[in-house]
């Protein structure tokens, strides 16, 4: 009887809930930067949006990994690209859907850094022979922030992200669309349009 008075049945549940609450990482819902010094409407938006704040934390962790792993001769370029990315993210206030712009910027940049400097195992390349006589080597990543393909068509290399499509798998990068259906790929590369087949 005394035990029941000292330890009510619902106390165990309360303790469990309390432990769960305190087990949540302290940074959950908080970005990597100081919200009291938020610079502009985009950073203010990130501070008020838990999902965007979590993406900012993941970006900070992924970028730190990149800095740790990048060869010394690449650091200057990596830092310059990151500064440019931050500027581009902060320019999302100009977009019709600013939140979607910010989210897309985070997800695409995290994916790029994961491919270049992450711990992902490099998948087996798939070689395509194209009707114009060129070839494309595609490496498809599924475990990055967004599914992606690294497409190499000498001398160019592009990171293309998976985008919605009615059928097949459609990857879109800068001036490149790579749409696979079975063993065939329909390709737009800059101003060229052609089809390719797996070897």
Residue pairs with C-beta under 8 A, 6 or more apart in sequence:
27 57
28 50
28 54
29 50
29 53
29 54
30 53
30 57
31 43
31 46
31 47
31 52
31 53
31 56
31 57
32 56
32 57
32 59
32 60
33 43
33 56
35 43
35 44
35 47
38 44
38 46
38 47
39 90
40 90
40 93
41 93
41 98
42 89
42 90
42 91
42 92
42 93
42 98
42 102
43 90
45 52
45 98
45 99
45 102
46 52
46 53
46 56
46 102
47 53
49 99
51 103
52 99
52 102
52 103
52 106
55 103
55 106
55 107
55 110
56 106
58 106
58 110
58 145
59 106
59 109
59 110
62 110
62 113
62 114
62 118
63 82
63 113
65 113
65 117
65 118
66 78
66 113
66 116
66 117
67 75
67 78
67 79
69 117
70 78
70 117
85 105
85 109
88 105
89 102
89 105
89 106
92 98
92 101
92 102
92 105
95 101
107 145
107 146
108 146
108 161
110 144
110 145
111 141
111 144
111 145
111 146
111 148
111 159
111 161
112 159
114 120
114 141
114 144
114 145
115 141
115 144
115 148
115 150
115 159
118 144
120 141
120 143
120 144
122 139
123 139
123 140
123 141
123 142
124 139
125 137
125 138
125 139
126 137
126 138
126 139
126 140
126 198
127 135
127 136
127 137
127 138
127 198
127 199
128 135
128 136
128 137
128 138
128 185
128 196
128 197
128 198
128 199
129 135
129 196
129 197
129 199
130 136
130 187
130 194
130 195
130 196
130 197
131 194
131 195
131 196
132 192
132 194
134 153
134 154
135 153
135 154
135 196
136 151
136 152
136 153
136 178
136 185
136 187
136 196
137 151
137 152
137 153
138 149
138 150
138 151
138 152
138 178
138 185
139 149
139 150
140 147
140 148
140 149
141 147
141 148
141 149
141 150
146 161
146 162
147 161
147 162
148 159
148 160
148 161
148 162
148 171
149 159
149 160
149 162
149 171
149 178
150 157
150 158
150 159
150 160
151 157
151 158
151 159
151 160
151 171
151 173
151 176
151 178
153 189
156 189
158 173
158 174
158 175
158 176
159 173
160 171
160 172
160 173
160 176
160 177
160 178
161 171
161 172
161 173
162 169
162 170
162 171
163 170
163 171
163 172
164 170
165 179
167 181
168 179
168 180
168 181
168 182
169 179
169 180
170 177
170 178
170 179
170 180
171 177
171 178
171 179
171 180
172 178
175 189
175 190
176 187
176 188
176 189
176 190
177 186
177 187
177 188
178 185
178 186
178 187
179 185
179 186
179 187
183 197
183 198
184 195
184 196
184 197
184 198
185 195
185 196
185 197
185 198
186 193
186 195
187 193
187 194
187 195
187 196
